[in-house]
Amino acid sequence: MAAIYFTITGTNYRHGKDFIEPKMEVMLVKEPENEYDKEAIKVEMPGLGIIGYVANSPRTVLGESYSAGRIYDKIGDTAMGTVLYNLPGGVLCELNAEDIK
């Protein structure tokens, strides 16, 4: 199966992203009760809680990474990802293969 990449966005509303480094693990948690986006997937880190969301807009998704809408049915209620790059436009991550349905 091909790798699935995703972008973390919205970090500026939480803790920022300067501390995020490659190889860090993040947890994706579906948020179906989100009033703005029924396909919202929040991104959490141990000890910090929510650090952002999986990008779900063409202007926030980096490169060929998947939007939250494209990932939503490919994972269970939670999944893990690994940070690849901390870029000016967002944080690029890879979905852990064992969490893909």
Backbone atoms as SQL, in Angstrom:
CREATE TABLE atoms (id INTEGER PRIMARY KEY, chain TEXT, resi INTEGER, resn TEXT, atom TEXT, x REAL, y REAL, z REAL);
INSERT INTO atoms VALUES
  (1, 'A', 1, 'MET', 'N', 0.840, -1.186, 0.000),
  (2, 'A', 1, 'MET', 'CA', 0.000, 0.000, 0.000),
  (3, 'A', 1, 'MET', 'C', 0.882, 1.245, 0.000),
  (4, 'A', 2, 'ALA', 'N', 0.503, 2.220, -0.782),
  (5, 'A', 2, 'ALA', 'CA', 1.243, 3.472, -0.871),
  (6, 'A', 2, 'ALA', 'C', 1.104, 4.274, 0.417),
  (7, 'A', 3, 'ALA', 'N', 2.127, 5.027, 0.725),
  (8, 'A', 3, 'ALA', 'CA', 2.111, 5.870, 1.921),
  (9, 'A', 3, 'ALA', 'C', 1.020, 6.927, 1.810),
  (10, 'A', 4, 'ILE', 'N', 0.436, 7.292, 2.940),
  (11, 'A', 4, 'ILE', 'CA', -0.560, 8.351, 3.002),
  (12, 'A', 4, 'ILE', 'C', 0.029, 9.481, 3.838),
  (13, 'A', 5, 'TYR', 'N', 0.135, 10.644, 3.215),
  (14, 'A', 5, 'TYR', 'CA', 0.678, 11.821, 3.878),
  (15, 'A', 5, 'TYR', 'C', -0.460, 12.770, 4.239),
  (16, 'A', 6, 'PHE', 'N', -0.282, 13.533, 5.310),
  (17, 'A', 6, 'PHE', 'CA', -1.273, 14.541, 5.693),
  (18, 'A', 6, 'PHE', 'C', -0.566, 15.749, 6.267),
  (19, 'A', 7, 'THR', 'N', -1.274, 16.864, 6.267),
  (20, 'A', 7, 'THR', 'CA', -0.737, 18.134, 6.760),
  (21, 'A', 7, 'THR', 'C', -1.448, 18.522, 8.053),
  (22, 'A', 8, 'ILE', 'N', -0.679, 18.906, 9.053),
  (23, 'A', 8, 'ILE', 'CA', -1.269, 19.473, 10.272),
  (24, 'A', 8, 'ILE', 'C', -1.339, 20.980, 10.072),
  (25, 'A', 9, 'THR', 'N', -2.511, 21.530, 10.318),
  (26, 'A', 9, 'THR', 'CA', -2.721, 22.967, 10.194),
  (27, 'A', 9, 'THR', 'C', -3.348, 23.488, 11.487),
  (28, 'A', 10, 'GLY', 'N', -3.430, 24.782, 11.613),
  (29, 'A', 10, 'GLY', 'CA', -4.079, 25.383, 12.786),
  (30, 'A', 10, 'GLY', 'C', -3.228, 25.377, 14.036),
  (31, 'A', 11, 'THR', 'N', -1.949, 25.091, 13.904),
  (32, 'A', 11, 'THR', 'CA', -1.087, 25.053, 15.083),
  (33, 'A', 11, 'THR', 'C', -0.947, 26.425, 15.745),
  (34, 'A', 12, 'ASN', 'N', -1.107, 27.483, 14.954),
  (35, 'A', 12, 'ASN', 'CA', -0.977, 28.837, 15.512),
  (36, 'A', 12, 'ASN', 'C', -2.086, 29.160, 16.513),
  (37, 'A', 13, 'TYR', 'N', -3.173, 28.387, 16.536),
  (38, 'A', 13, 'TYR', 'CA', -4.259, 28.598, 17.500),
  (39, 'A', 13, 'TYR', 'C', -4.020, 27.848, 18.798),
  (40, 'A', 14, 'ARG', 'N', -2.978, 27.036, 18.844),
  (41, 'A', 14, 'ARG', 'CA', -2.689, 26.193, 20.021),
  (42, 'A', 14, 'ARG', 'C', -1.328, 26.554, 20.610),
  (43, 'A', 15, 'HIS', 'N', -0.350, 25.695, 20.385),
  (44, 'A', 15, 'HIS', 'CA', 0.976, 25.823, 20.988),
  (45, 'A', 15, 'HIS', 'C', 2.040, 26.287, 19.997),
  (46, 'A', 16, 'GLY', 'N', 1.632, 26.615, 18.775),
  (47, 'A', 16, 'GLY', 'CA', 2.607, 26.916, 17.737),
  (48, 'A', 16, 'GLY', 'C', 3.171, 25.623, 17.169),
  (49, 'A', 17, 'LYS', 'N', 4.199, 25.720, 16.322),
  (50, 'A', 17, 'LYS', 'CA', 4.764, 24.511, 15.744),
  (51, 'A', 17, 'LYS', 'C', 6.283, 24.470, 15.794),
  (52, 'A', 18, 'ASP', 'N', 6.888, 25.461, 16.444),
  (53, 'A', 18, 'ASP', 'CA', 8.346, 25.514, 16.506),
  (54, 'A', 18, 'ASP', 'C', 8.943, 24.297, 17.214),
  (55, 'A', 19, 'PHE', 'N', 8.228, 23.703, 18.139),
  (56, 'A', 19, 'PHE', 'CA', 8.734, 22.563, 18.896),
  (57, 'A', 19, 'PHE', 'C', 8.591, 21.237, 18.141),
  (58, 'A', 20, 'ILE', 'N', 7.819, 21.213, 17.055),
  (59, 'A', 20, 'ILE', 'CA', 7.548, 19.969, 16.336),
  (60, 'A', 20, 'ILE', 'C', 8.745, 19.611, 15.457),
  (61, 'A', 21, 'GLU', 'N', 9.210, 18.374, 15.617),
  (62, 'A', 21, 'GLU', 'CA', 10.400, 17.913, 14.901),
  (63, 'A', 21, 'GLU', 'C', 10.119, 16.592, 14.189),
  (64, 'A', 22, 'PRO', 'N', 10.902, 16.300, 13.135),
  (65, 'A', 22, 'PRO', 'CA', 10.754, 15.016, 12.445),
  (66, 'A', 22, 'PRO', 'C', 10.876, 13.837, 13.421),
  (67, 'A', 23, 'LYS', 'N', 10.135, 12.799, 13.125),
  (68, 'A', 23, 'LYS', 'CA', 10.077, 11.534, 13.874),
  (69, 'A', 23, 'LYS', 'C', 9.186, 11.592, 15.111),
  (70, 'A', 24, 'MET', 'N', 8.655, 12.768, 15.457),
  (71, 'A', 24, 'MET', 'CA', 7.700, 12.832, 16.567),
  (72, 'A', 24, 'MET', 'C', 6.419, 12.121, 16.137),
  (73, 'A', 25, 'GLU', 'N', 5.764, 11.485, 17.099),
  (74, 'A', 25, 'GLU', 'CA', 4.494, 10.825, 16.811),
  (75, 'A', 25, 'GLU', 'C', 3.334, 11.716, 17.221),
  (76, 'A', 26, 'VAL', 'N', 2.283, 11.656, 16.421),
  (77, 'A', 26, 'VAL', 'CA', 1.062, 12.395, 16.705),
  (78, 'A', 26, 'VAL', 'C', -0.115, 11.430, 16.628),
  (79, 'A', 27, 'MET', 'N', -1.162, 11.729, 17.373),
  (80, 'A', 27, 'MET', 'CA', -2.366, 10.909, 17.339),
  (81, 'A', 27, 'MET', 'C', -3.479, 11.676, 16.634),
  (82, 'A', 28, 'LEU', 'N', -4.107, 11.020, 15.684),
  (83, 'A', 28, 'LEU', 'CA', -5.255, 11.580, 14.976),
  (84, 'A', 28, 'LEU', 'C', -6.518, 11.054, 15.643),
  (85, 'A', 29, 'VAL', 'N', -7.460, 11.946, 15.916),
  (86, 'A', 29, 'VAL', 'CA', -8.709, 11.578, 16.578),
  (87, 'A', 29, 'VAL', 'C', -9.864, 12.202, 15.808),
  (88, 'A', 30, 'LYS', 'N', -10.753, 11.350, 15.305),
  (89, 'A', 30, 'LYS', 'CA', -11.918, 11.879, 14.591),
  (90, 'A', 30, 'LYS', 'C', -12.759, 12.715, 15.540),
  (91, 'A', 31, 'GLU', 'N', -13.349, 13.779, 15.008),
  (92, 'A', 31, 'GLU', 'CA', -14.168, 14.687, 15.805),
  (93, 'A', 31, 'GLU', 'C', -15.503, 14.921, 15.100),
  (94, 'A', 32, 'PRO', 'N', -16.363, 13.879, 15.027),
  (95, 'A', 32, 'PRO', 'CA', -17.616, 13.996, 14.275),
  (96, 'A', 32, 'PRO', 'C', -18.585, 15.037, 14.835),
  (97, 'A', 33, 'GLU', 'N', -18.413, 15.434, 16.084),
  (98, 'A', 33, 'GLU', 'CA', -19.293, 16.447, 16.677),
  (99, 'A', 33, 'GLU', 'C', -18.850, 17.865, 16.365),
  (100, 'A', 34, 'ASN', 'N', -17.777, 18.037, 15.602),
  (101, 'A', 34, 'ASN', 'CA', -17.281, 19.361, 15.234),
  (102, 'A', 34, 'ASN', 'C', -18.354, 20.091, 14.426),
  (103, 'A', 35, 'GLU', 'N', -18.777, 21.254, 14.883),
  (104, 'A', 35, 'GLU', 'CA', -19.877, 21.976, 14.237),
  (105, 'A', 35, 'GLU', 'C', -19.496, 22.603, 12.901),
  (106, 'A', 36, 'TYR', 'N', -18.194, 22.746, 12.633),
  (107, 'A', 36, 'TYR', 'CA', -17.756, 23.380, 11.395),
  (108, 'A', 36, 'TYR', 'C', -17.376, 22.391, 10.304),
  (109, 'A', 37, 'ASP', 'N', -16.995, 21.177, 10.693),
  (110, 'A', 37, 'ASP', 'CA', -16.519, 20.191, 9.722),
  (111, 'A', 37, 'ASP', 'C', -16.801, 18.793, 10.246),
  (112, 'A', 38, 'LYS', 'N', -17.735, 18.097, 9.638),
  (113, 'A', 38, 'LYS', 'CA', -18.124, 16.749, 10.090),
  (114, 'A', 38, 'LYS', 'C', -17.039, 15.712, 9.819),
  (115, 'A', 39, 'GLU', 'N', -16.022, 16.067, 9.020),
  (116, 'A', 39, 'GLU', 'CA', -14.897, 15.167, 8.766),
  (117, 'A', 39, 'GLU', 'C', -13.633, 15.648, 9.487),
  (118, 'A', 40, 'ALA', 'N', -13.809, 16.454, 10.516),
  (119, 'A', 40, 'ALA', 'CA', -12.662, 17.000, 11.248),
  (120, 'A', 40, 'ALA', 'C', -11.887, 15.886, 11.943),
  (121, 'A', 41, 'ILE', 'N', -10.566, 16.003, 11.875),
  (122, 'A', 41, 'ILE', 'CA', -9.677, 15.082, 12.580),
  (123, 'A', 41, 'ILE', 'C', -8.683, 15.942, 13.355),
  (124, 'A', 42, 'LYS', 'N', -8.799, 15.906, 14.684),
  (125, 'A', 42, 'LYS', 'CA', -7.863, 16.685, 15.498),
  (126, 'A', 42, 'LYS', 'C', -6.563, 15.900, 15.650),
  (127, 'A', 43, 'VAL', 'N', -5.489, 16.644, 15.884),
  (128, 'A', 43, 'VAL', 'CA', -4.170, 16.047, 16.051),
  (129, 'A', 43, 'VAL', 'C', -3.699, 16.370, 17.459),
  (130, 'A', 44, 'GLU', 'N', -3.318, 15.328, 18.192),
  (131, 'A', 44, 'GLU', 'CA', -2.912, 15.487, 19.585),
  (132, 'A', 44, 'GLU', 'C', -1.497, 14.963, 19.812),
  (133, 'A', 45, 'MET', 'N', -0.872, 15.479, 20.875),
  (134, 'A', 45, 'MET', 'CA', 0.420, 14.977, 21.354),
  (135, 'A', 45, 'MET', 'C', 0.291, 14.747, 22.850),
  (136, 'A', 46, 'PRO', 'N', 0.938, 13.685, 23.354),
  (137, 'A', 46, 'PRO', 'CA', 0.889, 13.420, 24.797),
  (138, 'A', 46, 'PRO', 'C', 1.390, 14.621, 25.600),
  (139, 'A', 47, 'GLY', 'N', 0.664, 14.947, 26.645),
  (140, 'A', 47, 'GLY', 'CA', 1.055, 16.048, 27.514),
  (141, 'A', 47, 'GLY', 'C', 0.615, 17.420, 27.047),
  (142, 'A', 48, 'LEU', 'N', 0.265, 17.546, 25.752),
  (143, 'A', 48, 'LEU', 'CA', -0.161, 18.840, 25.217),
  (144, 'A', 48, 'LEU', 'C', -1.629, 18.862, 24.819),
  (145, 'A', 49, 'GLY', 'N', -2.160, 17.723, 24.459),
  (146, 'A', 49, 'GLY', 'CA', -3.522, 17.676, 23.941),
  (147, 'A', 49, 'GLY', 'C', -3.538, 18.077, 22.479),
  (148, 'A', 50, 'ILE', 'N', -4.541, 18.831, 22.086),
  (149, 'A', 50, 'ILE', 'CA', -4.703, 19.206, 20.674),
  (150, 'A', 50, 'ILE', 'C', -3.591, 20.178, 20.263),
  (151, 'A', 51, 'ILE', 'N', -2.913, 19.834, 19.148),
  (152, 'A', 51, 'ILE', 'CA', -1.899, 20.760, 18.608),
  (153, 'A', 51, 'ILE', 'C', -2.346, 21.350, 17.282),
  (154, 'A', 52, 'GLY', 'N', -3.406, 20.802, 16.693),
  (155, 'A', 52, 'GLY', 'CA', -3.918, 21.291, 15.417),
  (156, 'A', 52, 'GLY', 'C', -4.916, 20.310, 14.838),
  (157, 'A', 53, 'TYR', 'N', -5.153, 20.422, 13.538),
  (158, 'A', 53, 'TYR', 'CA', -6.103, 19.571, 12.826),
  (159, 'A', 53, 'TYR', 'C', -5.491, 19.105, 11.514),
  (160, 'A', 54, 'VAL', 'N', -5.974, 17.974, 11.007),
  (161, 'A', 54, 'VAL', 'CA', -5.575, 17.543, 9.672),
  (162, 'A', 54, 'VAL', 'C', -6.218, 18.520, 8.698),
  (163, 'A', 55, 'ALA', 'N', -5.414, 19.087, 7.818),
  (164, 'A', 55, 'ALA', 'CA', -5.896, 20.072, 6.844),
  (165, 'A', 55, 'ALA', 'C', -7.024, 19.476, 6.010),
  (166, 'A', 56, 'ASN', 'N', -8.051, 20.275, 5.739),
  (167, 'A', 56, 'ASN', 'CA', -9.198, 19.791, 4.967),
  (168, 'A', 56, 'ASN', 'C', -9.632, 20.819, 3.933),
  (169, 'A', 57, 'SER', 'N', -8.693, 21.635, 3.473),
  (170, 'A', 57, 'SER', 'CA', -8.978, 22.667, 2.489),
  (171, 'A', 57, 'SER', 'C', -7.855, 22.678, 1.458),
  (172, 'A', 58, 'PRO', 'N', -8.179, 22.879, 0.184),
  (173, 'A', 58, 'PRO', 'CA', -7.134, 22.912, -0.843),
  (174, 'A', 58, 'PRO', 'C', -6.028, 23.933, -0.559),
  (175, 'A', 59, 'ARG', 'N', -6.337, 24.999, 0.149),
  (176, 'A', 59, 'ARG', 'CA', -5.302, 25.999, 0.402),
  (177, 'A', 59, 'ARG', 'C', -4.444, 25.677, 1.624),
  (178, 'A', 60, 'THR', 'N', -4.817, 24.663, 2.418),
  (179, 'A', 60, 'THR', 'CA', -4.005, 24.299, 3.585),
  (180, 'A', 60, 'THR', 'C', -3.322, 22.938, 3.445),
  (181, 'A', 61, 'VAL', 'N', -3.740, 22.130, 2.474),
  (182, 'A', 61, 'VAL', 'CA', -3.127, 20.820, 2.247),
  (183, 'A', 61, 'VAL', 'C', -1.829, 21.033, 1.464),
  (184, 'A', 62, 'LEU', 'N', -0.723, 20.529, 1.987),
  (185, 'A', 62, 'LEU', 'CA', 0.571, 20.678, 1.329),
  (186, 'A', 62, 'LEU', 'C', 0.804, 19.582, 0.292),
  (187, 'A', 63, 'GLY', 'N', 1.278, 19.975, -0.871),
  (188, 'A', 63, 'GLY', 'CA', 1.676, 19.017, -1.908),
  (189, 'A', 63, 'GLY', 'C', 0.620, 17.977, -2.215),
  (190, 'A', 64, 'GLU', 'N', 1.030, 16.730, -2.201),
  (191, 'A', 64, 'GLU', 'CA', 0.135, 15.624, -2.522),
  (192, 'A', 64, 'GLU', 'C', -0.423, 14.940, -1.276),
  (193, 'A', 65, 'SER', 'N', -0.354, 15.642, -0.139),
  (194, 'A', 65, 'SER', 'CA', -0.881, 15.034, 1.079),
  (195, 'A', 65, 'SER', 'C', -2.404, 14.962, 1.022),
  (196, 'A', 66, 'TYR', 'N', -2.959, 14.041, 1.793),
  (197, 'A', 66, 'TYR', 'CA', -4.408, 13.817, 1.824),
  (198, 'A', 66, 'TYR', 'C', -5.080, 14.836, 2.738),
  (199, 'A', 67, 'SER', 'N', -6.299, 15.216, 2.376),
  (200, 'A', 67, 'SER', 'CA', -7.121, 16.059, 3.244),
  (201, 'A', 67, 'SER', 'C', -7.780, 15.169, 4.296),
  (202, 'A', 68, 'ALA', 'N', -8.333, 15.786, 5.327),
  (203, 'A', 68, 'ALA', 'CA', -9.049, 15.026, 6.354),
  (204, 'A', 68, 'ALA', 'C', -10.196, 14.222, 5.733),
  (205, 'A', 69, 'GLY', 'N', -10.883, 14.807, 4.769),
  (206, 'A', 69, 'GLY', 'CA', -11.986, 14.115, 4.110),
  (207, 'A', 69, 'GLY', 'C', -11.552, 12.852, 3.393),
  (208, 'A', 70, 'ARG', 'N', -10.352, 12.856, 2.826),
  (209, 'A', 70, 'ARG', 'CA', -9.839, 11.678, 2.123),
  (210, 'A', 70, 'ARG', 'C', -9.318, 10.622, 3.091),
  (211, 'A', 71, 'ILE', 'N', -8.899, 11.025, 4.279),
  (212, 'A', 71, 'ILE', 'CA', -8.387, 10.084, 5.283),
  (213, 'A', 71, 'ILE', 'C', -9.516, 9.502, 6.133),
  (214, 'A', 72, 'TYR', 'N', -10.576, 10.264, 6.337),
  (215, 'A', 72, 'TYR', 'CA', -11.609, 9.959, 7.334),
  (216, 'A', 72, 'TYR', 'C', -12.082, 8.506, 7.299),
  (217, 'A', 73, 'ASP', 'N', -12.395, 7.961, 6.136),
  (218, 'A', 73, 'ASP', 'CA', -12.905, 6.583, 6.038),
  (219, 'A', 73, 'ASP', 'C', -11.797, 5.543, 5.957),
  (220, 'A', 74, 'LYS', 'N', -10.547, 5.978, 5.969),
  (221, 'A', 74, 'LYS', 'CA', -9.414, 5.057, 5.885),
  (222, 'A', 74, 'LYS', 'C', -8.853, 4.679, 7.255),
  (223, 'A', 75, 'ILE', 'N', -9.363, 5.341, 8.322),
  (224, 'A', 75, 'ILE', 'CA', -8.882, 5.070, 9.676),
  (225, 'A', 75, 'ILE', 'C', -10.062, 4.772, 10.595),
  (226, 'A', 76, 'GLY', 'N', -9.751, 4.198, 11.760),
  (227, 'A', 76, 'GLY', 'CA', -10.770, 4.015, 12.791),
  (228, 'A', 76, 'GLY', 'C', -10.995, 5.342, 13.493),
  (229, 'A', 77, 'ASP', 'N', -11.466, 5.286, 14.729),
  (230, 'A', 77, 'ASP', 'CA', -11.709, 6.518, 15.485),
  (231, 'A', 77, 'ASP', 'C', -10.415, 7.261, 15.808),
  (232, 'A', 78, 'THR', 'N', -9.313, 6.503, 15.896),
  (233, 'A', 78, 'THR', 'CA', -8.005, 7.104, 16.134),
  (234, 'A', 78, 'THR', 'C', -6.971, 6.446, 15.215),
  (235, 'A', 79, 'ALA', 'N', -5.869, 7.122, 15.035),
  (236, 'A', 79, 'ALA', 'CA', -4.754, 6.595, 14.252),
  (237, 'A', 79, 'ALA', 'C', -3.501, 7.346, 14.671),
  (238, 'A', 80, 'MET', 'N', -2.354, 6.811, 14.318),
  (239, 'A', 80, 'MET', 'CA', -1.087, 7.449, 14.641),
  (240, 'A', 80, 'MET', 'C', -0.393, 7.897, 13.361),
  (241, 'A', 81, 'GLY', 'N', 0.381, 8.959, 13.493),
  (242, 'A', 81, 'GLY', 'CA', 1.163, 9.467, 12.382),
  (243, 'A', 81, 'GLY', 'C', 2.539, 9.876, 12.863),
  (244, 'A', 82, 'THR', 'N', 3.451, 10.036, 11.917),
  (245, 'A', 82, 'THR', 'CA', 4.819, 10.431, 12.228),
  (246, 'A', 82, 'THR', 'C', 5.161, 11.704, 11.468),
  (247, 'A', 83, 'VAL', 'N', 5.723, 12.666, 12.162),
  (248, 'A', 83, 'VAL', 'CA', 6.120, 13.931, 11.547),
  (249, 'A', 83, 'VAL', 'C', 7.302, 13.686, 10.611),
  (250, 'A', 84, 'LEU', 'N', 7.194, 14.228, 9.399),
  (251, 'A', 84, 'LEU', 'CA', 8.288, 14.165, 8.435),
  (252, 'A', 84, 'LEU', 'C', 9.024, 15.495, 8.350),
  (253, 'A', 85, 'TYR', 'N', 8.259, 16.594, 8.188),
  (254, 'A', 85, 'TYR', 'CA', 8.850, 17.926, 8.001),
  (255, 'A', 85, 'TYR', 'C', 8.000, 18.987, 8.688),
  (256, 'A', 86, 'ASN', 'N', 8.656, 19.969, 9.278),
  (257, 'A', 86, 'ASN', 'CA', 7.994, 21.153, 9.806),
  (258, 'A', 86, 'ASN', 'C', 8.281, 22.268, 8.799),
  (259, 'A', 87, 'LEU', 'N', 7.291, 22.586, 7.984),
  (260, 'A', 87, 'LEU', 'CA', 7.452, 23.539, 6.883),
  (261, 'A', 87, 'LEU', 'C', 6.724, 24.845, 7.185),
  (262, 'A', 88, 'PRO', 'N', 7.051, 25.931, 6.482),
  (263, 'A', 88, 'PRO', 'CA', 6.368, 27.206, 6.725),
  (264, 'A', 88, 'PRO', 'C', 4.840, 27.130, 6.586),
  (265, 'A', 89, 'GLY', 'N', 4.334, 26.297, 5.673),
  (266, 'A', 89, 'GLY', 'CA', 2.894, 26.224, 5.445),
  (267, 'A', 89, 'GLY', 'C', 2.154, 25.200, 6.278),
  (268, 'A', 90, 'GLY', 'N', 2.863, 24.429, 7.093),
  (269, 'A', 90, 'GLY', 'CA', 2.229, 23.402, 7.910),
  (270, 'A', 90, 'GLY', 'C', 3.226, 22.312, 8.247),
  (271, 'A', 91, 'VAL', 'N', 2.739, 21.275, 8.903),
  (272, 'A', 91, 'VAL', 'CA', 3.590, 20.159, 9.309),
  (273, 'A', 91, 'VAL', 'C', 3.180, 18.955, 8.473),
  (274, 'A', 92, 'LEU', 'N', 4.119, 18.405, 7.711),
  (275, 'A', 92, 'LEU', 'CA', 3.840, 17.263, 6.858),
  (276, 'A', 92, 'LEU', 'C', 4.144, 15.980, 7.624),
  (277, 'A', 93, 'CYS', 'N', 3.166, 15.061, 7.611),
  (278, 'A', 93, 'CYS', 'CA', 3.280, 13.807, 8.362),
  (279, 'A', 93, 'CYS', 'C', 2.889, 12.628, 7.475),
  (280, 'A', 94, 'GLU', 'N', 3.246, 11.431, 7.966),
  (281, 'A', 94, 'GLU', 'CA', 2.848, 10.189, 7.299),
  (282, 'A', 94, 'GLU', 'C', 1.970, 9.389, 8.249),
  (283, 'A', 95, 'LEU', 'N', 0.858, 8.899, 7.737),
  (284, 'A', 95, 'LEU', 'CA', -0.042, 8.040, 8.508),
  (285, 'A', 95, 'LEU', 'C', 0.632, 6.691, 8.706),
  (286, 'A', 96, 'ASN', 'N', 0.633, 6.169, 9.935),
  (287, 'A', 96, 'ASN', 'CA', 1.240, 4.871, 10.187),
  (288, 'A', 96, 'ASN', 'C', 0.461, 3.782, 9.453),
  (289, 'A', 97, 'ALA', 'N', 1.168, 2.959, 8.705),
  (290, 'A', 97, 'ALA', 'CA', 0.551, 1.951, 7.829),
  (291, 'A', 97, 'ALA', 'C', -0.378, 1.006, 8.578),
  (292, 'A', 98, 'GLU', 'N', -0.040, 0.650, 9.816),
  (293, 'A', 98, 'GLU', 'CA', -0.887, -0.302, 10.564),
  (294, 'A', 98, 'GLU', 'C', -2.240, 0.289, 10.967),
  (295, 'A', 99, 'ASP', 'N', -2.406, 1.592, 10.845),
  (296, 'A', 99, 'ASP', 'CA', -3.677, 2.237, 11.184),
  (297, 'A', 99, 'ASP', 'C', -4.595, 2.442, 9.988),
  (298, 'A', 100, 'ILE', 'N', -4.158, 2.044, 8.813),
  (299, 'A', 100, 'ILE', 'CA', -4.963, 2.207, 7.594),
  (300, 'A', 100, 'ILE', 'C', -5.858, 0.982, 7.442),
  (301, 'A', 101, 'LYS', 'N', -7.152, 1.221, 7.261),
  (302, 'A', 101, 'LYS', 'CA', -8.117, 0.116, 7.093),
  (303, 'A', 101, 'LYS', 'C', -7.937, -0.551, 5.748);
